[in-house]
Amino acid sequence: QLQASGGGLVQAGGSLRLSCATSGIIFSINAMAWYRQAPGKQRELVATIASNGRTNAADAVKGRFTISRDNAKNTVYLHMIRLKPEDTAVYYCAADRFGRTANPDYWGQGTQVTVSS
């Protein structure tokens, strides 16, 4: 129901845009989020966007990553610029009707982002 795409290999300083297309949920009423999990580390919350468009981002990515949503396309995006090697991780999207981030209703499969130095 959540299909993430857009990952890849990029050099440090480069940019990528991740997409997460959804189906089977009422996208417009769901809060959406991006998480990431680096090898050997716990999954961490990267950015969130509420149904009203309000956004939040982790300190590590503020000023570099932007989350956005297109309710007409049932898709959430993560635009990443000035990428760093420490951004290397599998990125996951998630949806939750109430904006819960600890255990959201729905998860997408991950998309790998690798940033080379």
LUMLOLO-371858 format. One record per atom (N, C-alpha, C): residue number from 1; residue in three letters; atom name; x, y, z. Coordinates in nm, 3 decimals. Each point is the difference from the previous one (the first is absolute). Layout:
k,r,a,east,north,up
NUM,Ala,CA,X,Y,Z;
...
//
This chain:
k,r,a,east,north,up
1,Gln,N,0.082,-0.120,0.000;
1,Gln,CA,-0.082,0.120,0.000;
1,Gln,C,0.085,0.125,0.000;
2,Leu,N,0.124,-0.010,0.049;
2,Leu,CA,0.094,0.110,-0.006;
2,Leu,C,0.121,-0.048,-0.077;
3,Gln,N,0.029,0.068,-0.108;
3,Gln,CA,0.108,-0.041,-0.090;
3,Gln,C,0.102,0.113,-0.009;
4,Ala,N,0.115,-0.022,0.063;
4,Ala,CA,0.106,0.100,-0.002;
4,Ala,C,0.092,-0.022,-0.119;
5,Ser,N,0.052,0.108,-0.053;
5,Ser,CA,0.092,-0.008,-0.113;
5,Ser,C,0.088,0.124,-0.001;
6,Gly,N,0.100,-0.003,-0.086;
6,Gly,CA,0.086,0.117,-0.017;
6,Gly,C,0.136,-0.009,0.063;
7,Gly,N,0.026,-0.107,0.073;
7,Gly,CA,0.131,-0.016,0.061;
7,Gly,C,0.106,-0.027,-0.105;
8,Gly,N,0.125,0.003,0.043;
8,Gly,CA,0.109,-0.028,-0.091;
8,Gly,C,0.133,0.037,0.060;
9,Leu,N,0.100,0.001,-0.085;
9,Leu,CA,0.136,0.035,0.040;
9,Leu,C,0.029,0.142,-0.046;
10,Val,N,0.048,0.081,0.092;
10,Val,CA,0.028,0.140,-0.033;
10,Val,C,0.127,0.043,0.073;
11,Gln,N,0.071,0.092,-0.058;
11,Gln,CA,0.119,0.052,0.066;
11,Gln,C,-0.038,0.099,0.110;
12,Ala,N,0.087,0.013,0.096;
12,Ala,CA,-0.022,0.099,0.105;
12,Ala,C,-0.019,0.138,-0.062;
13,Gly,N,-0.097,0.072,0.053;
13,Gly,CA,-0.034,0.130,-0.054;
13,Gly,C,-0.110,-0.004,-0.103;
14,Gly,N,-0.034,-0.119,-0.044;
14,Gly,CA,-0.103,-0.015,-0.100;
14,Gly,C,-0.140,0.001,0.059;
15,Ser,N,-0.097,-0.029,-0.085;
15,Ser,CA,-0.139,0.004,0.043;
15,Ser,C,-0.078,-0.119,-0.057;
16,Leu,N,-0.107,-0.032,0.066;
16,Leu,CA,-0.093,-0.103,-0.044;
16,Leu,C,-0.140,0.040,0.043;
17,Arg,N,-0.099,-0.050,-0.072;
17,Arg,CA,-0.137,0.016,0.045;
17,Arg,C,-0.065,-0.137,0.011;
18,Leu,N,-0.043,-0.032,0.119;
18,Leu,CA,-0.072,-0.124,0.024;
18,Leu,C,-0.149,0.025,-0.016;
19,Ser,N,-0.068,-0.101,-0.050;
19,Ser,CA,-0.145,0.004,-0.013;
19,Ser,C,-0.061,-0.118,0.071;
20,Cys,N,-0.119,0.018,0.050;
20,Cys,CA,-0.075,-0.109,0.063;
20,Cys,C,-0.143,0.009,-0.049;
21,Ala,N,-0.034,-0.087,-0.092;
21,Ala,CA,-0.135,-0.003,-0.054;
21,Ala,C,-0.087,-0.091,0.085;
22,Thr,N,-0.119,0.043,0.030;
22,Thr,CA,-0.087,-0.078,0.087;
22,Thr,C,-0.126,-0.043,-0.074;
23,Ser,N,-0.057,-0.108,0.048;
23,Ser,CA,-0.128,-0.048,-0.051;
23,Ser,C,-0.070,-0.072,0.113;
24,Gly,N,-0.131,-0.001,-0.007;
24,Gly,CA,-0.077,-0.074,0.099;
24,Gly,C,-0.020,0.072,0.131;
25,Ile,N,0.049,0.124,0.010;
25,Ile,CA,-0.025,0.080,0.119;
25,Ile,C,-0.055,0.135,-0.044;
26,Ile,N,-0.067,0.068,0.093;
26,Ile,CA,-0.047,0.135,-0.031;
26,Ile,C,0.117,0.093,0.028;
27,Phe,N,0.078,0.023,-0.104;
27,Phe,CA,0.128,0.066,0.017;
27,Phe,C,-0.014,0.136,0.068;
28,Ser,N,-0.101,0.076,-0.039;
28,Ser,CA,-0.008,0.140,0.045;
28,Ser,C,-0.018,0.014,0.150;
29,Ile,N,-0.051,-0.102,0.067;
29,Ile,CA,-0.023,0.012,0.144;
29,Ile,C,0.113,-0.061,0.082;
30,Asn,N,0.096,-0.059,-0.069;
30,Asn,CA,0.111,-0.064,0.070;
30,Asn,C,0.119,0.094,0.014;
31,Ala,N,0.059,-0.004,0.118;
31,Ala,CA,0.132,0.058,0.014;
31,Ala,C,0.100,-0.095,-0.063;
32,Met,N,0.101,0.056,-0.062;
32,Met,CA,0.101,-0.081,-0.067;
32,Met,C,0.137,0.028,0.060;
33,Ala,N,0.087,-0.098,-0.012;
33,Ala,CA,0.133,0.016,0.057;
33,Ala,C,0.102,-0.079,-0.079;
34,Trp,N,0.123,0.047,0.011;
34,Trp,CA,0.115,-0.074,-0.053;
34,Trp,C,0.089,-0.037,0.118;
35,Tyr,N,0.049,-0.124,-0.004;
35,Tyr,CA,0.094,-0.051,0.097;
35,Tyr,C,0.122,-0.051,-0.077;
36,Arg,N,0.106,-0.025,0.074;
36,Arg,CA,0.115,-0.064,-0.062;
36,Arg,C,0.068,-0.092,0.100;
37,Gln,N,0.068,-0.100,-0.054;
37,Gln,CA,0.074,-0.093,0.084;
37,Gln,C,0.134,-0.027,-0.065;
38,Ala,N,0.104,0.040,0.068;
38,Ala,CA,0.135,-0.026,-0.048;
38,Ala,C,0.047,-0.135,0.053;
39,Pro,N,0.096,-0.061,-0.066;
39,Pro,CA,0.050,-0.131,0.045;
39,Pro,C,0.047,0.005,0.145;
40,Gly,N,-0.050,-0.094,0.078;
40,Gly,CA,0.040,-0.009,0.139;
40,Gly,C,-0.062,0.103,0.092;
41,Lys,N,-0.093,0.079,-0.052;
41,Lys,CA,-0.063,0.104,0.082;
41,Lys,C,-0.151,-0.020,0.004;
42,Gln,N,-0.063,0.064,0.097;
42,Gln,CA,-0.144,-0.007,0.010;
42,Gln,C,-0.065,0.090,-0.105;
43,Arg,N,-0.121,-0.034,-0.033;
43,Arg,CA,-0.077,0.083,-0.090;
43,Arg,C,-0.025,0.136,0.067;
44,Glu,N,0.013,0.107,-0.077;
44,Glu,CA,-0.023,0.133,0.055;
44,Glu,C,-0.097,0.079,-0.087;
45,Leu,N,-0.072,0.087,0.066;
45,Leu,CA,-0.095,0.085,-0.068;
45,Leu,C,0.075,0.114,-0.069;
46,Val,N,-0.030,0.022,-0.126;
46,Val,CA,0.068,0.103,-0.077;
46,Val,C,-0.086,0.125,-0.013;
47,Ala,N,-0.124,-0.017,-0.043;
47,Ala,CA,-0.086,0.115,-0.021;
47,Ala,C,-0.145,-0.044,0.000;
48,Thr,N,-0.088,0.092,0.037;
48,Thr,CA,-0.142,-0.027,0.001;
48,Thr,C,-0.075,0.114,-0.068;
49,Ile,N,-0.118,-0.036,-0.051;
49,Ile,CA,-0.089,0.102,-0.055;
49,Ile,C,-0.142,-0.039,0.039;
50,Ala,N,-0.068,0.092,0.065;
50,Ala,CA,-0.135,-0.026,0.044;
50,Ala,C,-0.099,0.012,-0.115;
51,Ser,N,-0.122,-0.039,0.026;
51,Ser,CA,-0.103,0.011,-0.104;
51,Ser,C,-0.025,0.145,-0.040;
52,Asn,N,0.029,0.092,0.090;
52,Asn,CA,-0.019,0.143,-0.032;
52,Asn,C,0.125,0.062,-0.063;
53,Gly,N,0.102,-0.082,-0.022;
53,Gly,CA,0.121,0.048,-0.066;
53,Gly,C,0.110,0.046,0.093;
54,Arg,N,-0.026,0.001,0.129;
54,Arg,CA,0.104,0.040,0.094;
54,Arg,C,0.112,-0.102,0.000;
55,Thr,N,0.122,0.049,-0.003;
55,Thr,CA,0.116,-0.090,-0.012;
55,Thr,C,0.092,0.011,0.120;
56,Asn,N,0.078,-0.104,0.017;
56,Asn,CA,0.103,-0.001,0.103;
56,Asn,C,0.113,-0.088,-0.051;
57,Ala,N,0.120,0.030,0.044;
57,Ala,CA,0.116,-0.078,-0.044;
57,Ala,C,0.097,-0.018,0.115;
58,Ala,N,0.072,-0.110,-0.006;
58,Ala,CA,0.102,-0.026,0.100;
58,Ala,C,0.113,0.102,-0.012;
59,Asp,N,0.063,0.028,0.111;
59,Asp,CA,0.107,0.100,0.001;
59,Asp,C,0.110,-0.033,-0.101;
60,Ala,N,0.027,-0.130,-0.016;
60,Ala,CA,0.110,-0.042,-0.087;
60,Ala,C,-0.023,0.035,-0.147;
61,Val,N,-0.125,0.023,-0.036;
61,Val,CA,-0.032,0.024,-0.141;
61,Val,C,-0.063,0.136,-0.025;
62,Lys,N,-0.026,0.075,0.105;
62,Lys,CA,-0.062,0.132,-0.018;
62,Lys,C,0.085,0.088,-0.090;
63,Gly,N,-0.068,0.067,-0.092;
63,Gly,CA,0.070,0.085,-0.094;
63,Gly,C,0.051,-0.074,-0.122;
64,Arg,N,-0.005,-0.133,0.004;
64,Arg,CA,0.047,-0.079,-0.115;
64,Arg,C,-0.110,-0.087,-0.059;
65,Phe,N,-0.088,-0.051,0.083;
65,Phe,CA,-0.107,-0.087,-0.047;
65,Phe,C,-0.134,0.074,0.012;
66,Thr,N,-0.085,-0.019,-0.099;
66,Thr,CA,-0.132,0.059,0.001;
66,Thr,C,-0.104,-0.106,-0.031;
67,Ile,N,-0.097,-0.012,0.087;
67,Ile,CA,-0.111,-0.093,-0.023;
67,Ile,C,-0.116,0.079,-0.058;
68,Ser,N,-0.070,-0.061,-0.095;
68,Ser,CA,-0.116,0.064,-0.060;
68,Ser,C,-0.099,-0.107,-0.040;
69,Arg,N,-0.120,0.041,-0.029;
69,Arg,CA,-0.103,-0.095,-0.039;
69,Arg,C,-0.082,0.057,-0.113;
70,Asp,N,-0.052,-0.089,-0.083;
70,Asp,CA,-0.091,0.036,-0.108;
70,Asp,C,-0.124,-0.086,0.018;
71,Asn,N,-0.103,0.058,0.057;
71,Asn,CA,-0.121,-0.077,0.028;
71,Asn,C,-0.069,-0.046,-0.128;
72,Ala,N,0.017,0.073,-0.107;
72,Ala,CA,-0.062,-0.040,-0.127;
72,Ala,C,0.066,-0.127,-0.056;
73,Lys,N,0.126,-0.020,0.035;
73,Lys,CA,0.073,-0.118,-0.050;
73,Lys,C,0.018,-0.106,0.108;
74,Asn,N,-0.054,0.026,0.121;
74,Asn,CA,0.014,-0.095,0.111;
74,Asn,C,0.147,-0.037,0.024;
75,Thr,N,0.084,0.100,-0.007;
75,Thr,CA,0.143,-0.024,0.006;
75,Thr,C,0.067,0.098,0.096;
76,Val,N,0.096,-0.052,0.073;
76,Val,CA,0.083,0.084,0.086;
76,Val,C,0.143,-0.006,-0.053;
77,Tyr,N,0.071,0.110,0.015;
77,Tyr,CA,0.135,0.012,-0.053;
77,Tyr,C,0.099,0.036,0.110;
78,Leu,N,0.124,-0.035,-0.023;
78,Leu,CA,0.108,0.048,0.084;
78,Leu,C,0.109,0.050,-0.094;
79,His,N,0.016,0.132,-0.002;
79,His,CA,0.102,0.060,-0.083;
79,His,C,0.123,0.021,0.084;
80,Met,N,0.110,-0.060,-0.039;
80,Met,CA,0.122,0.002,0.078;
80,Met,C,0.110,0.070,-0.079;
81,Ile,N,0.061,0.099,0.061;
81,Ile,CA,0.111,0.071,-0.063;
81,Ile,C,0.121,-0.004,0.092;
82,Arg,N,0.115,0.037,-0.054;
82,Arg,CA,0.127,0.002,0.077;
82,Arg,C,0.015,-0.129,0.079;
83,Leu,N,-0.017,-0.110,-0.067;
83,Leu,CA,0.007,-0.130,0.065;
83,Leu,C,0.138,-0.027,0.054;
84,Lys,N,0.004,-0.072,0.111;
84,Lys,CA,0.123,-0.036,0.068;
84,Lys,C,0.011,-0.151,0.008;
85,Pro,N,0.120,-0.053,0.012;
85,Pro,CA,0.014,-0.146,0.015;
85,Pro,C,-0.082,-0.054,0.117;
86,Glu,N,-0.015,0.077,0.105;
86,Glu,CA,-0.078,-0.049,0.115;
86,Glu,C,-0.150,-0.005,-0.027;
87,Asp,N,-0.043,0.049,-0.115;
87,Asp,CA,-0.140,-0.015,-0.040;
87,Asp,C,-0.026,-0.137,-0.064;
88,Thr,N,0.104,-0.077,-0.021;
88,Thr,CA,-0.015,-0.133,-0.058;
88,Thr,C,-0.087,-0.087,0.090;
89,Ala,N,-0.107,-0.053,-0.057;
89,Ala,CA,-0.095,-0.080,0.077;
89,Ala,C,-0.107,-0.053,-0.094;
90,Val,N,-0.079,-0.089,0.052;
90,Val,CA,-0.124,-0.038,-0.067;
90,Val,C,-0.108,0.095,0.051;
91,Tyr,N,-0.069,0.063,-0.091;
91,Tyr,CA,-0.103,0.098,0.033;
91,Tyr,C,-0.138,-0.063,-0.018;
92,Tyr,N,-0.084,0.022,0.099;
92,Tyr,CA,-0.135,-0.056,0.002;
92,Tyr,C,-0.102,0.112,0.013;
93,Cys,N,-0.113,-0.017,-0.066;
93,Cys,CA,-0.111,0.091,0.024;
93,Cys,C,-0.105,-0.070,0.086;
94,Ala,N,-0.081,0.080,0.066;
94,Ala,CA,-0.102,-0.055,0.087;
94,Ala,C,-0.119,0.095,0.004;
95,Ala,N,-0.115,-0.056,0.034;
95,Ala,CA,-0.123,0.078,0.008;
95,Ala,C,-0.071,-0.032,0.131;
96,Asp,N,-0.060,0.102,0.057;
96,Asp,CA,-0.078,-0.022,0.123;
96,Asp,C,-0.114,0.101,0.005;
97,Arg,N,-0.117,-0.049,0.035;
97,Arg,CA,-0.118,0.088,0.002;
97,Arg,C,0.009,0.108,0.106;
98,Phe,N,0.077,-0.029,0.106;
98,Phe,CA,0.005,0.093,0.113;
98,Phe,C,0.137,0.064,0.017;
99,Gly,N,0.088,-0.021,-0.093;
99,Gly,CA,0.132,0.061,0.011;
99,Gly,C,0.092,-0.068,0.098;
100,Arg,N,-0.031,-0.121,0.037;
100,Arg,CA,0.087,-0.073,0.093;
100,Arg,C,0.127,-0.041,-0.074;
101,Thr,N,0.111,0.018,0.067;
101,Thr,CA,0.128,-0.032,-0.064;
101,Thr,C,0.066,-0.123,0.059;
102,Ala,N,-0.041,-0.040,0.121;
102,Ala,CA,0.065,-0.117,0.060;
102,Ala,C,-0.040,-0.129,-0.070;
103,Asn,N,-0.123,-0.009,-0.038;
103,Asn,CA,-0.049,-0.121,-0.064;
103,Asn,C,-0.110,0.036,-0.100;
104,Pro,N,0.037,0.056,-0.113;
104,Pro,CA,-0.102,0.044,-0.096;
104,Pro,C,-0.081,-0.116,-0.057;
105,Asp,N,-0.115,0.036,-0.055;
105,Asp,CA,-0.092,-0.101,-0.052;
105,Asp,C,0.061,-0.080,-0.114;
106,Tyr,N,0.066,0.070,-0.090;
106,Tyr,CA,0.046,-0.064,-0.124;
106,Tyr,C,0.145,0.035,-0.027;
107,Trp,N,0.070,-0.101,-0.052;
107,Trp,CA,0.141,0.018,-0.039;
107,Trp,C,0.016,-0.035,-0.147;
108,Gly,N,0.088,0.070,-0.063;
108,Gly,CA,0.039,-0.038,-0.134;
108,Gly,C,0.127,-0.083,0.004;
109,Gln,N,0.036,-0.056,-0.112;
109,Gln,CA,0.129,-0.070,-0.006;
109,Gln,C,0.108,0.106,-0.011;
110,Gly,N,0.119,-0.033,0.028;
110,Gly,CA,0.107,0.100,0.001;
110,Gly,C,0.058,0.025,-0.138;
111,Thr,N,0.066,0.113,-0.010;
111,Thr,CA,0.078,0.030,-0.119;
111,Thr,C,0.140,0.041,0.046;
112,Gln,N,0.101,-0.058,-0.062;
112,Gln,CA,0.137,0.020,0.046;
112,Gln,C,0.057,0.132,-0.052;
113,Val,N,0.056,0.076,0.090;
113,Val,CA,0.074,0.121,-0.037;
113,Val,C,0.145,-0.019,0.045;
114,Thr,N,0.091,0.012,-0.093;
114,Thr,CA,0.142,-0.013,0.030;
114,Thr,C,0.072,0.126,-0.045;
115,Val,N,0.069,0.062,0.093;
115,Val,CA,0.073,0.123,-0.028;
115,Val,C,0.149,-0.029,0.011;
116,Ser,N,0.070,0.015,-0.109;
116,Ser,CA,0.143,-0.027,0.000;
116,Ser,C,0.079,0.128,0.030;
117,Ser,N,0.113,-0.020,0.065;
117,Ser,CA,0.082,0.117,0.038;
117,Ser,C,0.099,0.036,-0.109;
//
